[in-house]
Amino acid sequence: MVRSKIFQWSRLDNAAKIFPPTSSAEDSKVFRFACELVDPVQPEPLQQALDETLEQFSFYRCALKKGFFWYYLENRDLRVQVEPESDPPCAPLYRGDGGDPLFRVSYYRNRINLEVYHALADGTGAMRFLQFLVRRYLLLLHPEIQAEELPPDPFAASRSQQFDDSFARYYTPGGKLLPSNAKAAYHLRGAKLPDYRLSIVEGLFSAKDALELAHKYDVSLTVFLTAILMRAIHSRMSLREQRRPVTVSVPVNLRNYFPSDTARNFFGVINLSYDFSARSGELEDIIEQLRAGLEQELTAERLAQRMNQLARLEHMMLLRLIPLFLKVPVLRLFNFLAERQVTASLSNLGRIAMPSALAEYLRRFDVFFSTRRMQVCLSSFEDHLVVTFTSPFASPDVQRSFFCQLTQMGLPITLTTNLAEFETEER
């Protein structure tokens, strides 16, 4: 089969530029998406499904290279083999040599794993890849389901549309700068797991019940769970530590505000803060503070200003002429200063849709990220809502407080984890 190449090389998009110089064994900048099936995974059909998926997402066959001025993507026409899961979750994909694929597909029992280096795609783009892969896999296993009888693939954009750099397309020079008055945030501390391992604590509960609980407070699920997370973090803060705000960064899918079919990075980040030293700390007050922050930041105008502000640096002629080896320490400094302003992150991928004819063969989807701090990811399929915590810290105190608050509100939760002291249980 002849594979069409849509590019020989390409610059990284604006969001991706920060990832290569800040990747490390401690934070690989890799995220994992998983689909749990009803039946055990069969490797050969999965390999065929991956080969067919790569025909649609051909830019995934690229490697990350280091140029004189910037990192860039180079088409390598790589053939990736599916493998039994053997590495720890979110093991490094980019090691600085530029020869390895930027994603991997593995399987374990009933689960298909897709791991992606963040310089290649964001969560929305990677989930589209996984949905397409699972769709092709199930059609190979169940030939009685006719592909033409299924709803059209909602992500069947052209290859050029998928590879579009939407940051560059929507960048407009000029405009006023956003004021920056962010304070250094409270940071979780404590003993870390050895060998840069991640603690993973996952809660599974009814999406319908969780939404009803959020709607009692007249807010979205994202706002509600961010408030619960802030209270959980506050539960382990000393009075002295409360002088610094708890700040949760919330990624925003810019495709919802600026038309784009890109499967690459196209997201922004909003930081939501709460000062426990100056306010009551009651759940209703936290929710009201978060609601006001989102109403101010979640507008197309505000997001465009933020997007342009971040893109402005890479369009400065002076910075473009500086060699990469001099840019790298500057990018690391910017990343360090940005991380000082964040306590934890919460990312909601929203509802994951699959054709009804295929849904009976699926149980759930979930997602989590590598991280140097605490990261919370939400995803839902059918009525299964999965909230996954990843953290480098050995203590599960924040996670326990988070889920205990929800169970005290009457929400049944099934917990699974890789931590020995926080055994699998149903609350």
C-alpha positions as a LaTeX table, in Angstrom:
\begin{tabular}{lrrr}
\hline
Residue & $x$ (\AA) & $y$ (\AA) & $z$ (\AA) \\
\hline
Met1 & 0.00 & 0.00 & 0.00 \\
Val2 & 1.39 & 3.40 & $-0.96$ \\
Arg3 & 1.39 & 5.83 & 1.91 \\
Ser4 & 0.90 & 9.49 & 1.13 \\
Lys5 & 3.25 & 11.91 & 2.80 \\
Ile6 & 1.69 & 15.22 & 3.64 \\
Phe7 & 4.95 & 16.76 & 4.83 \\
Gln8 & 8.68 & 16.14 & 4.97 \\
Trp9 & 9.18 & 18.27 & 8.04 \\
Ser10 & 7.17 & 20.74 & 10.10 \\
Arg11 & 7.71 & 23.20 & 12.90 \\
Leu12 & 6.23 & 22.40 & 16.26 \\
Asp13 & 3.05 & 24.26 & 17.10 \\
Asn14 & 3.17 & 26.98 & 19.73 \\
Ala15 & 2.02 & 24.79 & 22.63 \\
Ala16 & 4.43 & 21.98 & 21.71 \\
Lys17 & 7.61 & 24.08 & 21.80 \\
Ile18 & 7.85 & 23.95 & 25.60 \\
Phe19 & 7.76 & 20.14 & 25.87 \\
Pro20 & 11.11 & 18.95 & 24.39 \\
Pro21 & 13.34 & 21.20 & 26.53 \\
Thr22 & 11.38 & 20.42 & 29.72 \\
Ser23 & 10.93 & 16.65 & 29.31 \\
Ser24 & 12.74 & 14.49 & 31.85 \\
Ala25 & 12.66 & 11.11 & 33.55 \\
Glu26 & 10.63 & 12.78 & 36.31 \\
Asp27 & 8.10 & 14.22 & 33.87 \\
Ser28 & 8.09 & 12.52 & 30.49 \\
Lys29 & 5.33 & 14.76 & 29.02 \\
Val30 & 3.52 & 11.56 & 28.00 \\
Phe31 & $-0.17$ & 10.92 & 28.51 \\
Arg32 & $-2.04$ & 7.64 & 28.37 \\
Phe33 & $-5.48$ & 6.97 & 26.98 \\
Ala34 & $-6.98$ & 3.55 & 27.56 \\
Cys35 & $-10.06$ & 1.73 & 26.35 \\
Glu36 & $-11.31$ & $-1.24$ & 28.34 \\
Leu37 & $-13.12$ & $-3.82$ & 26.23 \\
Val38 & $-15.56$ & $-6.55$ & 27.22 \\
Asp39 & $-13.31$ & $-9.27$ & 25.73 \\
Pro40 & $-9.53$ & $-9.81$ & 25.85 \\
Val41 & $-7.50$ & $-7.94$ & 23.22 \\
Gln42 & $-6.36$ & $-9.91$ & 20.17 \\
Pro43 & $-2.91$ & $-8.63$ & 19.04 \\
Glu44 & $-3.10$ & $-9.38$ & 15.29 \\
Pro45 & $-6.37$ & $-7.54$ & 14.59 \\
Leu46 & $-5.12$ & $-4.70$ & 16.81 \\
Gln47 & $-1.97$ & $-4.43$ & 14.67 \\
Gln48 & $-4.04$ & $-4.35$ & 11.49 \\
Ala49 & $-6.32$ & $-1.71$ & 13.03 \\
Leu50 & $-3.28$ & 0.40 & 13.98 \\
Asp51 & $-1.88$ & 0.18 & 10.43 \\
Glu52 & $-5.23$ & 1.34 & 9.05 \\
Thr53 & $-5.46$ & 4.13 & 11.64 \\
Leu54 & $-2.04$ & 5.40 & 10.64 \\
Glu55 & $-3.28$ & 5.73 & 7.07 \\
Gln56 & $-5.79$ & 8.26 & 8.40 \\
Phe57 & $-3.44$ & 9.88 & 10.96 \\
Ser58 & $-0.30$ & 9.73 & 8.85 \\
Phe59 & 1.50 & 12.54 & 10.69 \\
Tyr60 & 1.85 & 10.21 & 13.70 \\
Arg61 & 4.64 & 8.52 & 11.72 \\
Cys62 & 7.10 & 11.28 & 12.51 \\
Ala63 & 10.10 & 11.77 & 14.76 \\
Leu64 & 11.14 & 14.81 & 16.75 \\
Lys65 & 14.41 & 16.35 & 15.58 \\
Lys66 & 16.60 & 19.12 & 16.91 \\
Gly67 & 17.35 & 21.93 & 14.48 \\
Phe68 & 19.68 & 24.91 & 14.80 \\
Phe69 & 16.87 & 27.30 & 15.80 \\
Trp70 & 13.92 & 25.09 & 16.88 \\
Tyr71 & 12.85 & 21.50 & 17.32 \\
Tyr72 & 10.86 & 20.16 & 14.38 \\
Leu73 & 8.90 & 17.09 & 13.24 \\
Glu74 & 10.32 & 14.96 & 10.44 \\
Asn75 & 8.39 & 12.38 & 8.45 \\
Arg76 & 10.02 & 8.98 & 9.03 \\
Asp77 & 7.34 & 6.67 & 7.63 \\
Leu78 & 7.63 & 4.59 & 10.80 \\
Arg79 & 5.73 & 1.34 & 11.29 \\
Val80 & 4.82 & 0.99 & 14.94 \\
Gln81 & 4.27 & $-2.48$ & 16.42 \\
Val82 & 1.63 & $-3.10$ & 19.07 \\
Glu83 & 3.14 & $-4.78$ & 22.12 \\
Pro84 & 2.04 & $-6.35$ & 25.39 \\
Glu85 & 2.20 & $-3.75$ & 28.15 \\
Ser86 & 5.59 & $-3.97$ & 29.86 \\
Asp87 & 6.80 & $-0.43$ & 30.66 \\
Pro88 & 5.51 & 1.64 & 33.58 \\
Pro89 & 2.64 & 3.97 & 32.62 \\
Cys90 & 3.74 & 7.11 & 30.75 \\
Ala91 & 7.32 & 5.88 & 30.28 \\
Pro92 & 9.42 & 8.32 & 28.20 \\
Leu93 & 8.85 & 8.37 & 24.45 \\
Tyr94 & 11.24 & 11.17 & 23.52 \\
Arg95 & 14.81 & 10.56 & 24.62 \\
Gly96 & 16.54 & 13.28 & 22.65 \\
Asp97 & 17.85 & 11.05 & 19.86 \\
Gly98 & 15.09 & 11.88 & 17.37 \\
Gly99 & 14.74 & 8.30 & 16.13 \\
Asp100 & 11.81 & 6.90 & 18.11 \\
Pro101 & 8.08 & 7.17 & 17.40 \\
Leu102 & 6.26 & 9.73 & 19.52 \\
Phe103 & 3.51 & 7.31 & 20.50 \\
Arg104 & 3.07 & 3.68 & 21.48 \\
Val105 & 0.16 & 1.23 & 21.45 \\
Ser106 & 0.12 & $-1.60$ & 23.98 \\
Tyr107 & $-2.42$ & $-4.00$ & 25.43 \\
Tyr108 & $-3.06$ & $-5.78$ & 28.70 \\
Arg109 & $-5.88$ & $-8.28$ & 29.11 \\
Asn110 & $-9.01$ & $-6.36$ & 28.02 \\
Arg111 & $-7.33$ & $-2.96$ & 27.72 \\
Ile112 & $-5.87$ & $-1.08$ & 24.76 \\
Asn113 & $-3.40$ & 1.67 & 25.73 \\
Leu114 & $-2.39$ & 4.62 & 23.60 \\
Glu115 & 0.48 & 6.74 & 24.96 \\
Val116 & 1.40 & 9.98 & 23.20 \\
Tyr117 & 4.18 & 12.51 & 23.64 \\
His118 & 2.56 & 15.89 & 24.22 \\
Ala119 & 4.61 & 17.65 & 21.53 \\
Leu120 & 2.72 & 15.59 & 18.94 \\
Ala121 & $-0.88$ & 16.14 & 20.06 \\
Asp122 & $-3.13$ & 17.28 & 22.87 \\
Gly123 & $-5.75$ & 15.22 & 24.69 \\
Thr124 & $-8.51$ & 15.87 & 22.17 \\
Gly125 & $-6.31$ & 14.96 & 19.21 \\
Ala126 & $-5.03$ & 11.78 & 20.87 \\
Met127 & $-8.53$ & 10.68 & 21.88 \\
Arg128 & $-9.63$ & 11.00 & 18.25 \\
Phe129 & $-6.79$ & 8.66 & 17.31 \\
Leu130 & $-7.82$ & 6.12 & 19.96 \\
Gln131 & $-11.50$ & 6.26 & 18.99 \\
Phe132 & $-10.60$ & 5.63 & 15.35 \\
Leu133 & $-8.27$ & 2.77 & 16.37 \\
Val134 & $-10.91$ & 1.08 & 18.55 \\
Arg135 & $-13.53$ & 1.51 & 15.84 \\
Arg136 & $-11.30$ & $-0.19$ & 13.23 \\
Tyr137 & $-10.36$ & $-2.97$ & 15.68 \\
Leu138 & $-13.97$ & $-3.83$ & 16.54 \\
Leu139 & $-15.01$ & $-3.81$ & 12.88 \\
Leu140 & $-12.23$ & $-6.34$ & 12.13 \\
Leu141 & $-13.40$ & $-8.56$ & 15.00 \\
His142 & $-17.08$ & $-8.27$ & 14.13 \\
Pro143 & $-17.46$ & $-8.36$ & 10.33 \\
Glu144 & $-21.21$ & $-8.74$ & 10.81 \\
Ile145 & $-21.24$ & $-5.02$ & 11.62 \\
Gln146 & $-21.13$ & $-3.21$ & 8.31 \\
Ala147 & $-19.00$ & $-0.07$ & 8.40 \\
Glu148 & $-21.38$ & 1.71 & 6.01 \\
Glu149 & $-24.22$ & 1.16 & 8.48 \\
Leu150 & $-22.38$ & 3.06 & 11.22 \\
Pro151 & $-22.61$ & 6.84 & 11.60 \\
Pro152 & $-19.87$ & 8.59 & 9.61 \\
Asp153 & $-16.61$ & 8.94 & 11.45 \\
Pro154 & $-16.89$ & 12.40 & 13.09 \\
Phe155 & $-13.12$ & 12.93 & 12.81 \\
Ala156 & $-12.68$ & 12.07 & 9.14 \\
Ala157 & $-10.95$ & 15.35 & 8.35 \\
Ser158 & $-8.42$ & 15.53 & 5.54 \\
Arg159 & $-4.79$ & 14.86 & 6.37 \\
Ser160 & $-3.90$ & 18.51 & 5.88 \\
Gln161 & $-6.73$ & 19.58 & 8.20 \\
Gln162 & $-5.56$ & 17.12 & 10.87 \\
Phe163 & $-2.00$ & 18.42 & 10.64 \\
Asp164 & $-3.06$ & 22.05 & 10.67 \\
Asp165 & $-1.18$ & 24.38 & 13.04 \\
Ser166 & $-4.25$ & 26.18 & 14.34 \\
Phe167 & $-2.19$ & 28.40 & 16.64 \\
Ala168 & $-0.48$ & 29.89 & 13.57 \\
Arg169 & $-3.77$ & 30.14 & 11.68 \\
Tyr170 & $-5.49$ & 32.16 & 14.40 \\
Tyr171 & $-2.50$ & 34.25 & 15.48 \\
Thr172 & $-3.02$ & 37.98 & 15.05 \\
Pro173 & $-0.09$ & 40.30 & 15.82 \\
Gly174 & $-0.58$ & 43.29 & 18.05 \\
Gly175 & $-3.30$ & 43.71 & 20.62 \\
Lys176 & $-3.00$ & 44.53 & 24.28 \\
Leu177 & $-1.18$ & 42.30 & 26.72 \\
Leu178 & $-3.10$ & 40.60 & 29.48 \\
Pro179 & $-2.19$ & 41.84 & 32.96 \\
Ser180 & $-0.21$ & 39.39 & 35.05 \\
Asn181 & $-0.78$ & 39.57 & 38.81 \\
Ala182 & $-0.57$ & 35.86 & 39.62 \\
Lys183 & 0.96 & 34.89 & 42.95 \\
Ala184 & 3.19 & 31.94 & 43.66 \\
Ala185 & 0.82 & 29.10 & 44.53 \\
Tyr186 & 0.87 & 26.54 & 47.31 \\
His187 & 2.79 & 23.40 & 46.30 \\
Leu188 & 2.19 & 19.91 & 47.59 \\
Arg189 & 5.25 & 18.35 & 49.15 \\
Gly190 & 6.22 & 15.00 & 50.63 \\
Ala191 & 8.05 & 11.76 & 50.00 \\
Lys192 & 8.02 & 10.68 & 46.37 \\
Leu193 & 7.78 & 7.21 & 44.90 \\
Pro194 & 11.12 & 5.72 & 43.80 \\
Asp195 & 12.35 & 5.55 & 40.21 \\
Tyr196 & 10.06 & 8.41 & 39.15 \\
Arg197 & 7.02 & 6.14 & 39.38 \\
Leu198 & 3.53 & 7.63 & 39.43 \\
Ser199 & 0.86 & 6.96 & 42.01 \\
Ile200 & $-2.40$ & 6.31 & 40.18 \\
Val201 & $-5.74$ & 6.47 & 41.98 \\
Glu202 & $-8.86$ & 6.06 & 39.87 \\
Gly203 & $-12.48$ & 6.57 & 40.84 \\
Leu204 & $-15.33$ & 5.18 & 38.78 \\
Phe205 & $-18.91$ & 6.37 & 39.33 \\
Ser206 & $-22.14$ & 7.22 & 37.57 \\
Ala207 & $-21.83$ & 10.21 & 35.24 \\
Lys208 & $-25.56$ & 10.91 & 35.66 \\
Asp209 & $-25.32$ & 10.95 & 39.47 \\
Ala210 & $-22.21$ & 13.16 & 39.39 \\
Leu211 & $-23.90$ & 15.67 & 37.07 \\
Glu212 & $-26.98$ & 15.78 & 39.27 \\
Leu213 & $-24.74$ & 16.55 & 42.23 \\
Ala214 & $-23.00$ & 19.36 & 40.32 \\
His215 & $-26.32$ & 20.77 & 39.13 \\
Lys216 & $-27.49$ & 21.09 & 42.74 \\
Tyr217 & $-24.88$ & 23.84 & 42.95 \\
Asp218 & $-25.88$ & 25.16 & 39.50 \\
Val219 & $-22.41$ & 24.63 & 38.01 \\
Ser220 & $-20.67$ & 22.40 & 35.49 \\
Leu221 & $-18.99$ & 19.16 & 36.53 \\
Thr222 & $-15.58$ & 20.76 & 35.94 \\
Val223 & $-16.26$ & 23.62 & 38.35 \\
Phe224 & $-17.80$ & 21.31 & 40.95 \\
Leu225 & $-14.92$ & 18.82 & 40.97 \\
Thr226 & $-12.31$ & 21.59 & 40.89 \\
Ala227 & $-13.88$ & 22.99 & 44.06 \\
Ile228 & $-13.83$ & 19.52 & 45.67 \\
Leu229 & $-10.17$ & 19.18 & 44.67 \\
Met230 & $-9.29$ & 22.54 & 46.24 \\
Arg231 & $-10.95$ & 21.51 & 49.52 \\
Ala232 & $-9.04$ & 18.22 & 49.44 \\
Ile233 & $-5.74$ & 20.05 & 48.98 \\
His234 & $-6.65$ & 22.51 & 51.73 \\
Ser235 & $-7.21$ & 19.60 & 54.14 \\
Arg236 & $-3.47$ & 18.99 & 54.33 \\
Met237 & $-2.31$ & 22.65 & 54.45 \\
Ser238 & $-0.93$ & 24.21 & 57.62 \\
Leu239 & $-1.99$ & 27.71 & 58.68 \\
Arg240 & 1.34 & 29.04 & 57.50 \\
Glu241 & 0.94 & 27.40 & 54.09 \\
Gln242 & $-2.48$ & 29.00 & 53.65 \\
Arg243 & $-0.79$ & 32.32 & 52.94 \\
Arg244 & $-0.41$ & 31.07 & 49.38 \\
Pro245 & $-3.45$ & 30.44 & 47.18 \\
Val246 & $-4.44$ & 27.04 & 45.86 \\
Thr247 & $-4.34$ & 27.35 & 42.09 \\
Val248 & $-5.67$ & 24.70 & 39.72 \\
Ser249 & $-4.85$ & 24.93 & 36.02 \\
Val250 & $-7.68$ & 23.87 & 33.71 \\
Pro251 & $-6.88$ & 23.15 & 30.03 \\
Val252 & $-9.41$ & 24.50 & 27.52 \\
Asn253 & $-10.09$ & 22.88 & 24.16 \\
Leu254 & $-9.75$ & 25.84 & 21.78 \\
Arg255 & $-11.60$ & 23.90 & 19.04 \\
Asn256 & $-14.79$ & 24.81 & 20.91 \\
Tyr257 & $-14.10$ & 28.52 & 20.29 \\
Phe258 & $-12.12$ & 28.60 & 17.03 \\
Pro259 & $-13.17$ & 26.21 & 14.22 \\
Ser260 & $-10.45$ & 23.61 & 13.72 \\
Asp261 & $-10.13$ & 19.93 & 12.77 \\
Thr262 & $-6.51$ & 19.67 & 13.85 \\
Ala263 & $-5.42$ & 16.52 & 15.65 \\
Arg264 & $-2.33$ & 18.32 & 16.96 \\
Asn265 & $-2.13$ & 20.62 & 19.96 \\
Phe266 & $-4.78$ & 23.31 & 20.13 \\
Phe267 & $-5.52$ & 24.14 & 23.74 \\
Gly268 & $-5.22$ & 26.96 & 26.22 \\
Val269 & $-4.90$ & 26.96 & 29.99 \\
Ile270 & $-6.86$ & 28.89 & 32.60 \\
Asn271 & $-5.59$ & 29.17 & 36.17 \\
Leu272 & $-8.29$ & 29.24 & 38.85 \\
Ser273 & $-7.22$ & 30.37 & 42.34 \\
Tyr274 & $-8.72$ & 30.41 & 45.79 \\
Asp275 & $-7.19$ & 32.12 & 48.86 \\
Phe276 & $-8.13$ & 30.14 & 51.96 \\
Ser277 & $-6.50$ & 32.73 & 54.21 \\
Ala278 & $-8.88$ & 35.45 & 53.02 \\
Arg279 & $-12.14$ & 33.53 & 52.42 \\
Ser280 & $-14.37$ & 31.09 & 54.29 \\
Gly281 & $-13.27$ & 27.87 & 52.56 \\
Glu282 & $-16.87$ & 26.68 & 52.35 \\
Leu283 & $-17.70$ & 24.68 & 49.23 \\
Glu284 & $-20.34$ & 27.18 & 48.11 \\
Asp285 & $-17.85$ & 30.06 & 48.35 \\
Ile286 & $-15.18$ & 28.18 & 46.41 \\
Ile287 & $-17.71$ & 27.33 & 43.70 \\
Glu288 & $-18.80$ & 30.96 & 43.44 \\
Gln289 & $-15.18$ & 32.10 & 43.11 \\
Leu290 & $-14.48$ & 29.53 & 40.40 \\
Arg291 & $-17.69$ & 30.39 & 38.54 \\
Ala292 & $-16.70$ & 34.06 & 38.43 \\
Gly293 & $-13.19$ & 33.19 & 37.22 \\
Leu294 & $-14.45$ & 31.00 & 34.40 \\
Glu295 & $-17.06$ & 33.54 & 33.28 \\
Gln296 & $-14.28$ & 36.09 & 32.92 \\
Glu297 & $-11.79$ & 33.84 & 31.15 \\
Leu298 & $-13.95$ & 31.54 & 29.02 \\
Thr299 & $-14.73$ & 33.90 & 26.16 \\
Ala300 & $-13.40$ & 33.77 & 22.62 \\
Glu301 & $-11.94$ & 37.27 & 23.01 \\
Arg302 & $-10.11$ & 36.47 & 26.21 \\
Leu303 & $-8.83$ & 33.13 & 24.92 \\
Ala304 & $-7.61$ & 34.81 & 21.71 \\
Gln305 & $-5.72$ & 37.39 & 23.76 \\
Arg306 & $-4.08$ & 34.66 & 25.81 \\
Met307 & $-3.26$ & 32.63 & 22.68 \\
Asn308 & $-1.73$ & 35.66 & 20.94 \\
Gln309 & 0.29 & 36.57 & 24.01 \\
Leu310 & 1.90 & 33.13 & 24.13 \\
Ala311 & 2.48 & 33.05 & 20.36 \\
Arg312 & 3.98 & 36.52 & 20.29 \\
Leu313 & 7.32 & 35.33 & 21.65 \\
Glu314 & 7.94 & 32.85 & 18.86 \\
His315 & 7.13 & 35.51 & 16.25 \\
Met316 & 9.70 & 37.97 & 17.61 \\
Met317 & 12.47 & 38.23 & 15.00 \\
Leu318 & 15.21 & 38.54 & 17.64 \\
Leu319 & 14.13 & 35.37 & 19.42 \\
Arg320 & 13.76 & 33.48 & 16.16 \\
Leu321 & 17.41 & 34.22 & 15.31 \\
Ile322 & 18.74 & 32.90 & 18.63 \\
Pro323 & 20.20 & 29.37 & 18.34 \\
Leu324 & 18.29 & 26.56 & 20.02 \\
Phe325 & 20.99 & 25.83 & 22.60 \\
Leu326 & 20.48 & 29.37 & 23.92 \\
Lys327 & 16.68 & 29.18 & 23.73 \\
Val328 & 16.49 & 25.98 & 25.81 \\
Pro329 & 17.51 & 27.51 & 29.18 \\
Val330 & 15.14 & 30.44 & 28.55 \\
Leu331 & 12.24 & 28.06 & 27.83 \\
Arg332 & 13.06 & 26.09 & 30.98 \\
Leu333 & 13.04 & 29.30 & 33.00 \\
Phe334 & 9.63 & 30.29 & 31.58 \\
Asn335 & 8.33 & 26.81 & 32.41 \\
Phe336 & 9.68 & 27.04 & 35.97 \\
Leu337 & 8.04 & 30.44 & 36.51 \\
Ala338 & 4.73 & 29.15 & 35.11 \\
Glu339 & 4.81 & 26.07 & 37.35 \\
Arg340 & 5.36 & 28.25 & 40.44 \\
Gln341 & 1.86 & 29.61 & 39.87 \\
Val342 & 0.11 & 26.20 & 39.86 \\
Thr343 & $-0.75$ & 23.77 & 42.65 \\
Ala344 & $-2.43$ & 21.04 & 40.58 \\
Ser345 & $-4.15$ & 20.52 & 37.23 \\
Leu346 & $-7.61$ & 19.26 & 36.32 \\
Ser347 & $-8.43$ & 18.25 & 32.76 \\
Asn348 & $-11.92$ & 17.25 & 31.60 \\
Leu349 & $-12.02$ & 15.49 & 28.25 \\
Gly350 & $-15.79$ & 15.34 & 28.45 \\
Arg351 & $-18.08$ & 12.71 & 27.00 \\
Ile352 & $-16.49$ & 10.14 & 24.68 \\
Ala353 & $-18.92$ & 8.98 & 22.00 \\
Met354 & $-18.80$ & 5.71 & 20.06 \\
Pro355 & $-21.39$ & 4.25 & 17.64 \\
Ser356 & $-24.13$ & 2.36 & 19.48 \\
Ala357 & $-23.44$ & $-0.80$ & 17.45 \\
Leu358 & $-19.92$ & $-0.87$ & 18.94 \\
Ala359 & $-20.72$ & 0.35 & 22.45 \\
Glu360 & $-21.83$ & $-3.10$ & 23.65 \\
Tyr361 & $-18.24$ & $-4.33$ & 23.21 \\
Leu362 & $-16.80$ & $-1.50$ & 25.33 \\
Arg363 & $-16.71$ & $-0.87$ & 29.05 \\
Arg364 & $-15.01$ & 2.46 & 29.56 \\
Phe365 & $-12.30$ & 4.93 & 28.58 \\
Asp366 & $-9.85$ & 6.65 & 30.90 \\
Val367 & $-6.90$ & 9.00 & 30.67 \\
Phe368 & $-4.02$ & 10.22 & 32.80 \\
Phe369 & $-0.82$ & 12.24 & 32.44 \\
Ser370 & 2.75 & 12.08 & 33.62 \\
Thr371 & 3.35 & 14.91 & 36.06 \\
Arg372 & 5.72 & 16.52 & 38.54 \\
Arg373 & 2.79 & 17.73 & 40.62 \\
Met374 & $-0.79$ & 16.45 & 41.03 \\
Gln375 & $-2.87$ & 15.92 & 37.92 \\
Val376 & $-6.57$ & 15.00 & 37.74 \\
Cys377 & $-8.21$ & 13.80 & 34.52 \\
Leu378 & $-11.91$ & 13.25 & 33.82 \\
Ser379 & $-13.49$ & 11.25 & 31.02 \\
Ser380 & $-16.91$ & 9.68 & 30.57 \\
Phe381 & $-18.35$ & 6.98 & 28.34 \\
Glu382 & $-22.02$ & 6.05 & 28.51 \\
Asp383 & $-22.77$ & 6.38 & 32.25 \\
His384 & $-19.20$ & 5.59 & 33.36 \\
Leu385 & $-17.34$ & 8.65 & 34.65 \\
Val386 & $-13.69$ & 8.04 & 35.49 \\
Val387 & $-11.66$ & 10.48 & 37.60 \\
Thr388 & $-7.96$ & 9.61 & 37.65 \\
Phe389 & $-5.32$ & 11.14 & 39.91 \\
Thr390 & $-1.65$ & 10.89 & 39.00 \\
Ser391 & 0.99 & 12.15 & 41.39 \\
Pro392 & 4.69 & 11.61 & 42.13 \\
Phe393 & 3.94 & 11.61 & 45.88 \\
Ala394 & 3.61 & 8.45 & 47.94 \\
Ser395 & 0.91 & 9.85 & 50.23 \\
Pro396 & $-2.70$ & 9.49 & 48.95 \\
Asp397 & $-4.14$ & 11.95 & 51.50 \\
Val398 & $-5.47$ & 14.43 & 48.94 \\
Gln399 & $-6.98$ & 11.67 & 46.81 \\
Arg400 & $-8.62$ & 10.09 & 49.85 \\
Ser401 & $-10.09$ & 13.43 & 50.94 \\
Phe402 & $-11.39$ & 14.11 & 47.41 \\
Phe403 & $-13.27$ & 10.84 & 47.11 \\
Cys404 & $-14.45$ & 10.89 & 50.74 \\
Gln405 & $-16.14$ & 14.24 & 50.16 \\
Leu406 & $-18.06$ & 12.77 & 47.23 \\
Thr407 & $-19.10$ & 9.62 & 49.09 \\
Gln408 & $-20.31$ & 11.78 & 52.01 \\
Met409 & $-22.56$ & 13.51 & 49.47 \\
Gly410 & $-24.06$ & 10.13 & 48.63 \\
Leu411 & $-22.09$ & 9.26 & 45.48 \\
Pro412 & $-21.04$ & 5.56 & 45.33 \\
Ile413 & $-17.49$ & 5.21 & 43.99 \\
Thr414 & $-15.35$ & 2.25 & 42.99 \\
Leu415 & $-11.65$ & 2.93 & 43.58 \\
Thr416 & $-8.64$ & 1.26 & 42.00 \\
Thr417 & $-4.99$ & 2.16 & 42.54 \\
Asn418 & $-1.41$ & 0.98 & 42.23 \\
Leu419 & $-0.68$ & 2.09 & 45.82 \\
Ala420 & $-0.40$ & $-0.74$ & 48.33 \\
Glu421 & $-1.84$ & 1.29 & 51.24 \\
Phe422 & $-4.83$ & 2.46 & 49.23 \\
Glu423 & $-6.17$ & $-0.92$ & 48.20 \\
Thr424 & $-8.87$ & $-1.48$ & 45.60 \\
Glu425 & $-12.19$ & $-0.94$ & 47.27 \\
Glu426 & $-15.77$ & 0.12 & 46.72 \\
Arg427 & $-17.14$ & 2.95 & 48.81 \\
\hline
\end{tabular}
